[in-house]
Amino acid sequence: MAGITGMGTTFNLPNYAGELFALTPDDTPLLSAIGGLTGGGMTTASEFEWQTYDLRDPGQIVQVEGATAPTAQERARANVRNVCQIHQSKVSVSYTKQAAVGQLATPGSAPYRSVDGSNPVTNELDWQVVNELKAIALDVNWSFINGSYANPTTNGSARQTRGLLQAITTNRIAKGTSVTGATSATDTITATSHGLSVGNKIVFTATGAMSGVVAGRVYYVTNVADANNFKIATSSGGAALTVGTATGIAFTKPWSTALTGDHVSDLLQLAYDNGGISEQSTGTLLCNSIQKRAITKAFASQYGQYTETTRNVGGVAVTTVVTDFGTLNLMMDRHMPQDTIAAVSLEQLMPVFMNVPGKGVFFEEPLAKTGASDEVQLYGEIGLKYGAERAHAVMTGLVV
């Protein structure tokens, strides 16, 4: 059942009987492995900074006997910045809703049958707060992977932390075909000479103001009107989605070549040659479910066998895979785009928090009383420190 906006009442939040099961997965593998919402660094400014440096290229540097000291050499440092993103949410529950824990929704028409059991939620406000905190953790995890950077000069727009995939600029391998500058209206997407056919899969990298479309997920072409216009669905042959009017849409037509161990090694080599994945316990391949299956199949085919083992990283259980660059963690995260694999040096990642005096970094507090309800807000400011971006690598546009 979909959530609601506004105050929770007995009318829009009905009670039911029996055991309660969650429909939405609430695990946050990447965030949990690097500190979660309770561990990490601190900052006293909305923008924070760290430094990088490199050494000169090695060579056979020699001097003759009795030579004077050579020309001095020093290494310059560079700075990298990111921002703390504000996560703020509100929960509002009426007094009646909080009191009526025994009021169960009953059928409004014949046969009016009732069921045995009771409502397991005995404190509606606390239950809503706990689940909103889980939703915020999911937001943070998503932003740490997919976040698009913004540091406005006025308070007219919000700060946005730069996510890992955007941060990686050096070690990038792009498969598939990228399409930018598309637009949409009602249920039709317009992209000049799109080259798509019914049944093709695409993955959006930018959605603009489209509704009901999530970047990184797989969508199916369900209708091709002409060379420039098509519609999409969430399943092959499914009904066309109503996406609304939007500009700035971009998507990828994924690669058609099956992933191999050599493709993965190409990605790992980029990170390794630039100083990444050198720590065996934290070198990680980060992927979604589709690419996890592809990686398993690729290494099984390459080496004739694939024996999966496990490892614990920051309290998160991960599987491992033996590669040419060591035994690496294989971490599945549902917030990774489904056409993407990232080689990540986890030891360089860290959440960075703003500490609100007297309140902490992520907290719940009551709001001013305005009526017969309790209202609380959840608040925290957090950003991602990702170390040297060259220590990570990403491959996009893979077969989905």
C-alpha positions in Angstrom: 0.0 0.0 0.0 1.3 3.4 -0.9 2.3 5.9 1.7 0.5 9.2 2.4 1.5 12.8 2.7 0.2 15.0 5.5 -1.1 14.1 8.9 -1.8 10.4 9.7 -5.4 9.8 10.8 -7.7 6.8 11.4 -9.0 7.4 7.9 -5.8 7.4 5.9 -3.7 5.0 8.1 -6.1 2.1 8.8 -5.0 -0.7 11.2 -5.0 -4.3 10.3 -4.5 -7.6 12.2 -1.6 -10.1 12.1 2.1 -10.2 11.6 3.7 -7.2 9.8 6.0 -7.7 6.8 8.0 -5.0 5.0 7.7 -4.8 1.3 10.7 -2.5 0.7 14.2 -3.7 1.3 15.8 -1.4 3.9 19.4 -2.5 3.7 22.1 0.1 2.8 25.2 -2.0 2.0 27.6 0.8 0.9 26.6 3.3 3.6 26.7 0.6 6.3 30.2 -0.6 5.3 31.7 2.8 5.6 30.2 3.9 8.9 26.4 4.2 8.5 24.5 7.1 10.1 26.6 6.9 13.3 30.2 6.6 12.3 32.5 8.7 10.1 34.0 12.2 10.1 32.8 15.5 11.3 32.9 19.0 9.9 32.0 22.5 11.2 31.2 23.9 7.8 28.6 22.9 5.1 31.4 22.4 2.7 34.3 20.2 3.6 37.7 19.5 2.1 40.5 16.9 1.9 43.8 16.9 0.1 45.5 14.8 -2.5 49.1 14.6 -3.8 51.1 12.5 -6.2 54.8 11.6 -6.6 56.9 12.1 -9.7 57.3 9.2 -12.2 60.1 6.9 -11.1 63.2 6.5 -13.3 66.9 5.7 -13.1 67.9 9.0 -11.6 71.7 9.1 -11.3 74.5 11.6 -10.5 78.2 11.6 -11.2 80.8 11.6 -8.4 81.2 14.9 -6.7 78.2 16.5 -8.4 76.5 19.4 -6.7 72.9 18.9 -5.4 70.4 18.8 -8.3 67.6 21.2 -8.8 65.1 21.0 -5.9 61.9 19.2 -6.3 58.8 19.5 -4.2 55.3 17.9 -4.5 52.3 20.1 -4.8 49.1 19.3 -3.0 45.6 19.6 -4.4 42.2 20.0 -2.7 39.0 18.2 -3.2 35.6 19.4 -1.8 32.2 18.1 -1.3 29.1 19.4 0.7 26.9 18.1 3.4 23.4 17.5 2.1 20.4 18.2 4.3 18.1 15.4 5.0 14.9 16.7 6.7 11.6 14.9 7.1 8.4 15.2 9.1 6.0 12.8 10.8 2.5 13.9 11.9 0.0 11.7 13.6 -3.3 12.7 15.1 -4.2 12.0 18.8 -7.1 9.9 17.7 -4.9 7.7 15.5 -2.4 7.2 18.3 -5.2 6.2 20.7 -7.2 3.9 18.5 -4.7 1.1 18.3 -7.6 -1.5 18.6 -9.6 0.0 15.8 -9.2 -2.4 12.8 -10.4 -1.7 9.3 -13.5 -3.8 8.5 -15.1 -4.7 5.1 -17.4 -2.0 3.9 -19.7 -4.4 2.1 -21.0 -7.9 2.3 -20.1 -10.5 3.5 -18.6 -8.4 6.3 -16.4 -11.2 7.6 -13.9 -10.4 10.3 -10.5 -12.0 11.1 -8.8 -13.1 14.2 -5.8 -11.2 15.6 -4.7 -7.8 16.8 -2.8 -4.8 15.5 0.9 -5.3 16.2 1.7 -1.6 16.1 0.9 -0.2 19.6 2.7 3.1 19.2 1.8 4.7 15.8 4.1 7.7 16.2 7.2 5.7 17.1 6.5 3.2 14.4 6.2 6.0 11.8 9.4 7.7 13.0 11.4 4.5 12.9 10.4 3.8 9.3 11.0 7.3 8.2 14.5 7.0 9.6 15.0 3.9 7.5 13.8 5.8 4.4 16.3 8.6 5.1 19.1 6.0 5.4 18.1 4.7 1.9 18.2 8.3 0.6 21.7 8.8 2.0 22.9 5.5 0.5 21.4 6.4 -2.9 23.0 9.8 -2.8 26.4 8.4 -1.9 26.3 6.3 -5.1 24.3 8.4 -7.5 24.3 11.9 -6.1 24.8 14.9 -8.4 26.9 17.7 -6.9 25.4 21.2 -6.3 26.8 23.9 -4.0 24.5 27.0 -4.6 25.6 30.5 -3.9 22.3 31.4 -2.3 19.7 29.6 -0.3 17.4 29.5 -3.3 18.3 25.8 -3.9 19.6 22.9 -1.9 23.1 21.6 -1.4 23.7 18.2 -3.0 26.5 15.9 -2.1 28.6 14.4 -5.0 28.1 10.7 -5.2 30.8 8.1 -6.0 29.8 7.5 -9.6 29.9 11.2 -10.5 33.2 11.6 -8.5 35.0 9.1 -10.7 36.3 11.0 -13.7 39.7 9.4 -14.5 39.0 5.6 -14.6 35.9 5.3 -16.7 34.9 2.7 -19.3 31.7 3.3 -21.2 30.0 0.5 -23.1 26.7 0.8 -24.9 25.5 4.0 -26.6 24.7 7.2 -24.7 21.8 9.4 -25.8 21.4 13.0 -24.4 19.1 15.9 -25.0 15.9 13.9 -25.1 12.5 15.3 -24.0 9.2 13.8 -23.1 5.5 14.7 -23.2 2.6 12.7 -21.7 3.7 9.1 -22.5 6.2 9.7 -25.3 9.9 10.3 -25.3 11.5 12.2 -28.1 15.1 11.5 -29.1 16.4 12.3 -32.6 17.3 9.1 -34.5 17.1 7.0 -31.4 17.6 3.7 -33.3 15.4 1.7 -30.9 13.1 -1.1 -31.5 10.2 -2.6 -29.5 11.5 -4.8 -26.8 14.9 -3.0 -26.5 16.1 -2.2 -23.0 17.3 1.2 -21.9 18.7 2.6 -18.7 18.1 6.3 -17.9 21.0 8.3 -16.6 19.1 11.6 -16.3 15.3 11.9 -15.9 14.7 15.6 -15.7 11.2 16.2 -14.5 9.8 12.8 -15.7 7.4 11.2 -13.2 7.5 7.5 -12.3 11.0 6.9 -13.9 14.0 6.1 -11.8 17.6 6.6 -13.1 19.6 3.4 -13.2 16.7 1.0 -13.6 15.9 -1.0 -16.7 13.0 0.1 -18.9 11.6 -1.6 -22.0 10.7 0.1 -25.3 7.1 -0.7 -25.8 6.1 1.4 -28.8 8.1 3.1 -31.6 6.1 5.7 -33.4 8.9 6.8 -35.7 12.6 7.4 -35.8 12.4 10.1 -33.1 9.6 9.0 -30.8 9.0 6.0 -28.5 7.3 4.9 -25.3 8.6 2.8 -22.4 7.2 0.3 -19.9 8.5 -1.4 -16.8 8.2 -4.9 -18.3 8.5 -6.3 -21.8 5.2 -5.8 -23.6 3.8 -3.8 -20.6 1.6 -0.8 -20.7 3.3 2.5 -21.6 4.2 4.7 -18.7 2.8 8.2 -18.3 6.0 10.2 -17.8 4.8 13.8 -18.2 6.6 16.8 -19.7 10.4 17.0 -19.2 13.7 18.1 -20.8 17.3 17.2 -20.2 16.6 13.4 -20.4 19.5 11.1 -21.1 19.7 7.3 -21.4 22.0 4.5 -22.4 21.3 1.8 -24.9 23.2 -1.0 -23.2 26.0 -3.1 -24.7 25.1 -6.3 -26.4 28.3 -8.2 -25.5 28.2 -10.5 -22.5 30.5 -9.6 -19.7 33.8 -11.6 -19.4 36.4 -11.9 -16.8 38.7 -9.8 -19.0 36.3 -6.9 -19.0 36.2 -6.9 -15.3 40.0 -7.1 -15.2 40.2 -4.1 -17.5 38.2 -2.1 -15.0 40.3 -3.4 -12.0 43.5 -2.6 -13.8 42.5 1.0 -14.2 41.9 1.4 -10.5 45.0 -0.6 -9.5 47.4 1.3 -11.9 46.2 4.5 -10.2 46.7 3.3 -6.7 43.3 1.8 -5.9 42.1 -1.7 -4.7 45.5 -2.3 -3.1 44.0 -3.2 0.3 42.6 -6.7 -0.2 40.1 -6.5 2.7 38.4 -3.3 1.3 38.9 -3.6 -2.5 35.3 -4.0 -3.7 33.3 -4.6 -6.8 30.0 -2.7 -6.3 27.1 -3.8 -8.5 23.4 -4.5 -8.7 21.7 -7.9 -9.1 22.0 -8.1 -12.9 25.8 -7.4 -12.9 26.3 -9.7 -9.9 25.0 -12.6 -11.9 27.1 -11.5 -14.9 30.3 -11.3 -12.8 29.7 -14.8 -11.3 29.1 -16.2 -14.8 32.1 -14.5 -16.2 34.6 -15.8 -13.7 33.0 -19.3 -13.7 33.6 -19.4 -17.5 37.1 -18.0 -17.3 38.5 -20.3 -14.6 36.2 -23.3 -15.1 34.9 -23.1 -11.6 33.7 -20.4 -9.2 33.7 -21.0 -5.4 31.9 -18.3 -3.5 33.3 -17.3 -0.1 32.2 -14.6 2.3 33.9 -11.8 4.2 32.7 -9.2 6.7 33.4 -5.5 5.8 32.3 -2.9 8.3 29.6 -5.2 9.7 28.3 -6.0 6.2 28.5 -9.6 4.9 29.8 -9.7 1.4 30.9 -12.5 -1.0 34.4 -12.5 -2.5 35.8 -13.3 -5.9 39.3 -14.2 -6.9 40.6 -11.9 -9.6 44.0 -11.1 -11.2 44.1 -8.2 -8.8 43.5 -10.2 -5.6 40.5 -11.5 -3.7 38.0 -8.7 -3.8 34.7 -8.1 -2.1 31.6 -8.4 -4.3 29.0 -6.1 -2.8 25.4 -6.0 -4.2 23.6 -2.7 -3.6 20.1 -2.1 -5.1 20.9 1.6 -5.6 23.7 0.9 -8.1 22.5 1.5 -11.7 21.7 -1.9 -13.3 24.1 -1.4 -16.2 27.1 -0.4 -14.0 30.0 -2.0 -12.1 32.3 0.1 -9.9 35.7 -0.9 -8.5 35.8 0.8 -5.1 38.5 1.3 -2.5 36.3 1.3 0.5 39.0 2.4 2.9 38.9 5.8 1.2 35.2 6.4 1.7 33.7 8.1 4.8 30.5 9.8 5.7 31.0 13.3 7.0 28.5 14.9 9.4 27.6 18.3 10.6 27.0 18.3 14.3 24.1 20.5 15.4 25.0 21.8 18.9 23.0 20.1 21.6 21.2 17.8 19.1 23.8 15.6 17.3 24.2 14.6 13.7 20.9 12.8 13.0 18.1 13.4 15.5 14.4 13.5 16.1 12.8 16.5 17.8 9.2 17.6 18.4 7.7 20.5 16.5 5.6 23.3 17.8 2.1 22.3 18.9 -0.6 23.6 16.6 -3.5 21.2 17.1 -4.6 17.7 18.2 -1.6 15.8 16.8 2.0 15.1 17.5 4.5 16.3 14.9 8.2 15.6 14.9 11.0 16.2 12.4 14.0 14.1 11.5 17.1 16.1 10.6 20.7 15.5 9.6 23.4 16.9 7.4 25.8 14.5 5.7 28.2 14.3 2.8 30.6 11.8 1.2 34.3 11.9 1.4 35.7 9.6 -1.4 39.4 10.2 -1.1 41.4 10.0 -4.4 38.9 9.5 -7.2 41.6 7.7 -9.2 41.5 4.9 -6.6 38.1 4.0 -7.9 36.9 3.0 -11.4 33.5 2.5 -13.1 32.2 0.7 -16.1 28.8 1.7 -17.5 26.4 0.6 -20.3 26.8 -3.2 -19.7 24.3 -5.8 -20.8 21.1 -5.8 -18.8 
